[in-house]
Amino acid sequence: MAIALIVAVSIALMLIRPRQVAEVWWVGAGALLLVTARLVPLSLAFHAVGEGADVYFFLLGMMLLSQLASEQGVFDWLSGWAIRTARGSSARLFTLVYGVGTVVTIFLSNDATAVVLTPAILAAVKRAKVAPRPHLFVCAFIANAASFVLPISNPANLVVFQHGMPSLGRWLASFALPSLLSITATYGALRLYFRTELRGELTAPGTDEPLPPGGRWVVGGLALVVVVLLLASAFDVDLGLPTLAVASVVTDAVSLRTRRAPWSLLREISWSTLLLVAALFVLVDAVESVGALALAQGLLARASSLPAVPGAFLTAAVVAVANNLVNNLPLGLIAGATVRATTPSALLTHAILIGIDLGPNLSITGSLATILWLLALRKGKVQVGFLDFFKVGALAMPVALVASIAGVLLSGVLAR
């Protein structure tokens, strides 16, 4: 009971952020209290932290490339291109950002969209002197809406299917249509919500500045990361170390070319984000130790006893809402263990995955990607509150969730 209470209070404080204290302090304090009160053995805490190694490596590599891109003028170049291509239309810029965000999410993961794309779009809206909210919210929502196009589009996909990842052909057969419907429905919901702000015009022209030589190395590095991630996924290799290795090679190459030591980049990395992720792993292991896994298995068994269609919608909805209570990183770990232990139908497994991937579009702490997005905004002196995000999410998430599950059902019918 004490463990559940501490975890619940920690998550609640992370959501509310009293006195604007960062999320890492509330989650970290909860994890530390569990250990110091001997509710969680130190050995279990170390094991939980170690479970997140691949996630830490992946985030570290992406943050390194993001900071390098900022330093080498990639974001300024990209913002100039985006404004120039939008040709004075705020709505056109919105669609352009949505398209770029979709591609980045599909091939580099939703965390990369938050870490790499958000600063570029922030630079673009500041330069264009346009209402920033629609374009910045796109970065958060497409990071989740497009996160099940490919297995690598969201690390949570790899967790849920950790010991039974479908082949790429089977994955696309199952999720191509639901992903398309998710992306389309989310776009429509965001356009509707921000319709007034998108009537404005861009007041600053785009620039045609060439990409600096160091920036070309960074862009080449991001392209190489795409190739490495696809290969790693194909051969069932963890994504973290390859991503960090590519980022390190690109950083060394740019440092040698510019004759500048890379230490300043390391100082700019959000190390607190890695601590936040580590603390979340401790919390989820603590919750599992008091029967969360058994509870999840029981709920899944009940869902399996329902008729297929309502069972799929109900499962997706429950999982989607649960993301916003405990964050989709720990929930993905619990869901993955539950799926392995109970082997539910393919329909319910797909509903669980879609709930985990799309559910975080309801609140700002639903996924790691959204938390990374928030941190990127705060670094750019932009604040987004819980209610600001929830108002948009309450419209966009349910619409996309229903459309995606309908897509799963239709895909099953077409496959027969």
N, C-alpha and C positions, 0 to 999 in steps of 0.2 A: 504493500500500500504506500509506504514511504517513497519507494522508487518511482511509482507512477505519479505521485503528487509532485515530486521534484521535477520530473521530466515535463509534466503538464505545465507547471509554473514557469519553467525555463522557456518552453515554447511560447507560452502566452506573453511573457515579457519580450521575447524576440519579436513577436507580432506587434506589440504595442509600442515598444522602444520608449519607455519613460525617460523624460528629460533628454530625448534624442541620443541616448547612449547606444552605441553600435551593437548590432546583433551578437557579435562574437563574445562580448562580455557577459551577456545573459546566458547564452548556451554554454560558454566556457565555465562560468560560475556553477552552473548546474552539474556539469561533468565533474568538476573539481570537488563539489560537495558530495557527490555520490561516492567518490574515492575516499575522501577524508573521513566521511562518516562510516566507512567500511561497508556500505551497502553494495558496492561493486568492488571485487577484489582487484588489486593493482595489476595482477597478471591478466585479468580479463580486459581491463582498460588498455593495457599495452597491446593486447591482441586486437582489440577493436580499432585502435589507432593504426596498427599495421595493415588492417584490411583496406584502408583507404589509400594505400601507397600509389596505386595506379592512377587514382583520381588526382592526387597531389602532383604527380609527375605531369599529367596532362595539363592541368591548370597552370602549373609553373611554366611549361613550354609556351602555352598560349599567351600568358601574361608577358613573358619575355618578348615574344614576337610583337605583341600589341605596343609595348613601350618602345621597342625598336622602331616600329612603324611611325609612332608619334615623333620620335626624335629625328627620323630621316625624311620627314615631310610627306609620308604616304597619306596621312589623313587630310592634310591641306590640299594635296593633289586630288584626292578622291572627292572632297567636298566641292572643289572648283568644277570638276567634271560633272558632278551631280546637278549642281545649280545651272550649269551651262546646258545640260541635256534637258532639264525641266522647262527651259524656255519661258521663264517668268511665271509659271503656274505652280501654285502650292499643291494642288491636287495631283498634278503630274509628278511632282517631286515625291509626294506620298507613295504613289504607285511604283515609282522607280526604287525607292527605299525598300518597299515591300518585296519587290522582285529580287533585289540584291540580297536582302535578308533571307529570303527563301533559299537561294543558291548557297549562301554561306552556311546556313543551318544544315542543309542536306549533306554537304560534302566536308564540313569542318566541325559540325556538332553545334547544338544550341548554346553551349557554354562559349564557344568561339564567337557566336553572334553577339553575345552580351559583352565579351571582353574586347573583341577586335572591331566589330562594326559600330557599336554604340558611340565610342569616342569620335569616329569619323563623321557620323551623322550629327553629333553634337556640334562639331566644327562647322558642318555645312549649314545648319539652321542659324548658328550665330552669324556666319558670314552673310547668309541670305536675308537676315533680319525678318524672319517669318515666324509665325506662331509655332513654338517648338514642340508642344505636346503631341500632336498627331504623329509626327515623324519619329519622335523618341519612343512613344508607346509601341510603334510598329516593331522596333527592335526587340522589345520584350515579348510581344504576343506572337510574332512569327517564329521566335526561338522555340516556342512550345508547339505551335500549330503545325510546323513542318518537321517535328522531331521524330516522326516514325516513318519517314519516307525510306530511309535506309537504316540498317542496324547501327551504323556509326553516327547517325544524326543526333542521338541522345545516349549518353553513357548508361542511363537507366534501362535502355533496351538490352544492353549486354548483361545487366544484372538479372533481369527477369528471365532471360533465356540463357543463363550462364552455362547450363549443362545440357542444352538442347537447342542451340541456335539453328533455325531453319536455313536452308541454302538460300542464296540471293534470289534465285528464281521463285522459290516458294514464298519468300518474304514479299517480293513485289506482287505476286499473285494475291496475297492476303491483304497487303496494306497500300498498294498503289492507288486504288479507288478511294478508300477511306482518307488517305493523305490528301488527295486532290480535293475532296469535299471539305476537309478540315481547313485547308489553306484558303479555299474559295469562300467558305462561310465566315471565317475570321476576317478576311478582307472586307466582305460586305458589311459585317457588323461594325468594324472600325470606321469605314467610310460613312456609315449612317450616324454613328455617335459623334464623329468629328466634322460633320458636314458643314457646320457654320464656320469653323476655323479654317477649313480647306478652301473657302471661297476667296481667300486673300491672294495677293500677288507677291512674288519675290521682288524685294526692293533693291537688291544688289545683283549685278551681273556676275555670271560665272567667269572664272579665269581659265586661260589656256596654258598654264604653266607646265613645263615638262617635268616629268618625274625625276628627281635627283638620282644619281648613280647608286647611292646607298639604298634609296627607296626601291630601286629595281631589284636589288638583292633580296630585300624583305618580301616583295611581291613574289619573287621566284621561290623564296623559302616557304611561303604560304601554299603555293602551287605544289611544292614538293611534299608538304604535309598532307595535302589531299591524296596524293599518290600513296604515300606511306600508310595513311589510315585505311585506305581501300585494300591495300595489300595485307595489312595486319588483320583486318576484319576477315578477309578471305581465308587466311591461314590460321584463324582463331588465336591470334596473338594479342596480348594486352596492348592497349593503345598509348598508355602513359609514357613509357620509356622511349619508344620511337619518336613521339612528338617532342619530348624534351631534347632528345639527341639532335633532331633536325634544327630545333630552335637554337641550340648551343652552337652548332656548326655555322648557321647563318649569322649569329651574333659575333662569333670569332672572325668570320670572313669580313663583315662590315667594319668591325673594330680595326682589323688590319688595313683595310682600304682607306678608312678615314683617319687612321693613326690616333684613335681615341680609345682609352681603356674602358672596358665594359662595366666597371664597378658602379658607375652612376645609374645604370639600368637596374641593377640589383636593389639599389636603395629605393627605387620607385615602385617595385613590385609590392602588391598588397599581400604581405605575409599573414596579415590577420585573417584573410579569407581562407588560407590553408588551415589556420588554427580553428576557424569556425567549422570547416568540414571535418576535421579530426574530432572535435567535440561532439558533432552530430553522430559520428560513428560510435562514440562511447554511449551516447544516449540511446541509440537504437539497440545496441547490445544489452543495455540495462533493461530496456522494455521487453526484449525477447526473453530475458532471464526470468521474468515474472509472468510468463504465459501468453505474451502477445501473439506468438506464433500459433499456439493452440487455439486462441480466439479467432485468429484469421482463418485457420483451417475449418473451424466450425461454421463460420459465416459463409465460406466458399462452398461447403457441403450443402448448406441451406439453399444457396443460389443455384447449385447444380440440380436440386430437386424441383425447381420451378420450370415452367415451359421455357423453351429455348429463347424466344424473342424477349419476353419481359425479363427473364433472368439476365440476359446480356445487357439490356439497358439499365437495370437496377444495379448490377455489379459495377458497370462503368461509372454510374452516378455516385455510388458509395465510395469507390476508390478515388474518384475525382475530388470529392469534398474532403476526404480524409487527408489528401495531399496537403491541404491548407491548414490542417491541424498539426501535422508532424513533419512537413516538408517531404518532397517526393524522393529525396535521397534515402532517408531511413525507410520510408514506406516501400521503395523499390527493393530494398534488401529483404524486408519482411515478405513482400509479395513473391519475390523470386524463390525464397525458401518454401513458401506455401505451395507454389506451383510445383516445385520439385517433389514435395512430400505428398501431394494429393492428386497430381496428374489430372487436372480438370479437362473438359472438352476444349478443342481448339477455339471454339467460339468464345468461351469464358476467358481463356488465356488472352485472346486478342482484346476482349473488352477490358481486362485488367490493365494491359499495356497501354491502351488508349486512355484509360482513366488516369494512369500515372503520368503520361506525357502531356495530356491536355488539361487536366485538373488544375495545375499551377497557374493557369491563366485567370483564375478567380481572385487570387490575392498575391501580395508582393513577396510573401515568404513561402509560396508554394513550391518553388524549385530553386535549386542552386543557381541556375541561369538567371532567374529574375533577381536574386540577391546580388549576383555579379553585376547585373544591369544597374541596380540601385547604387552600388558602390561606384560604378563608372560615372553615373550622373552626379553623385555627391562630389566626386573629384572635379567635375566641371561646374561646381557651384549651382547645381539644379537639385531641388528637393521634390520628392513625390511621396505623398502620404498614403496610409493604408486605405482611406476612403476614396482618394483620388483614383487609385488603381481598381478598387472593388467596384466602383460605379461602371467602369468600362468592362471589367471582367464578368460582372453579373449579366451583361448582355452577350458578350462574345463567347465565353466558355460554353454555356449550355447549348447554344446554337451549333457550335462546331462539334460538340460531343455527340449530340443527336445525329448530326449529319454523318459523322464518322462511323458510328455504330450501324447506321442504315447502310453505309458503304460496305461494312464487313458482311452484313447479311446479304446484300446484293452480290458481293464477290463470291460468297458461298453458293448462291443460286446459279451464277454464271459458270462456276467451275464444275457443276454437275453435268 
